[in-house]
């Protein structure tokens, strides 16, 4: 049983390692509309980036403190909820990260293509 | 063993998190995290028991120390938690150490239990006493440094989180405590009650057990009772733990600890007169026994009161 699961576990670990680097970009991409923390966790999971709050919250907090995100508390509900949304600075950061991602992706593709299979 | 109350689990998690965060971010981060926890609990739906949903939400966040480290960057987060643990240890060590030194000084102890570390304070001059207190503080800073280094940056804060600093109190507790304090005050201040309780013999031969020193300490004991009463009245008004009630409790605890130490050093606290139907030898033995009992009770009370004072001060530091 353990032997049968080992490749899947390896795949999951490899995926997680690769996804970690682009999580910030994906989070920024999903924040064009205001979203609250758990909503973003769910959307990241649906987008193929399963993430826990313990990983996502420090990223959101750093972006908020850097001015890349605007945060507002919705107090109209029974329980206040914090919504995050991209600021102008966040859009610029997202564009920079997107460019960086494209460069890395192209370089990775080129390197893989050169490698004999 | 019963399962922990879900609300208490969340409160304990947030408390631990608050404790390892820098003061300027603690409040906003704990508000954010509390909202994240509630959102995940809501998302679990009514089919999942609340206790289980809370455990899942907390597991998704990871240990408070790890979350704080991720927020501050690994090294900075660990350092902040270790620093906090260090400054929590120092007053605990210092408070206990100082009390032992004061007790040894007033008891007239001439020798050190551990040379240079546990001994009486010098009493030759105020300056010498001040240097003695400074020496105790510096020794305890050294102890705390060694302890945190031995326990490690991660284990030291986790260990000290077990030290409960909150002062849970309800209006009912405060009202009951006020009744208890009123009873104590009646025993101390109504001579008829006091003499009936603390006396030996019957009729003409009945004699008070309280010595001159005990009677002289009664006004100070009343002052301490008044401080505790004030704290409970403040709790009745506020309905819960506030910085003001904590400060009053800290002050009352410190004054009570000082009173306990002073009581330990009095010679004429108890007197058993041989007019109460006892021989002179019996009276001496009973006096000796009672004085020793009072000494032990005062020592234990003093240590507990100093611990209470330190916990209140640490809690105030946490809240302010």
Interface residues (C-beta under 8 A of the other chain):
Chain A: X36 X37 X38 X39 X41 X42 X52 X53 X54 X55 X57 X58 X61 X79 X80 X81 X82
Chain B: X29 X31 X32 X33 X35 X36 X38 X39 X40 X43 X57 X60 X61 X62 X66 X67 X70 X71
